[in-house]
């Protein structure tokens, strides 16, 4: 399995990643979160300072935990 974020190794089957792109599509920043479980982002929003807030969950077939991720690129 390979990662979609530059220079990042996937931690599990499904990780969360975000990229900040320029107007012409160049990657300006990238961030990946992962564990040995599967991460799922359900919603994304921008905060008042330009940061990104993602809410979702991490877990496996028998357990799922709610998570909130913050990123200020």
HELIX and SHEET records of a PDB file:
SHEET    1   A 2 UNK A  16  UNK A  21  0                                        
SHEET    2   A 2 UNK A  27  UNK A  33 -1                                        
SHEET    1   B 3 UNK A  38  UNK A  46  0                                        
SHEET    2   B 3 UNK A  52  UNK A  59 -1                                        
SHEET    3   B 3 UNK A  64  UNK A  71 -1                                        
END                                                                             
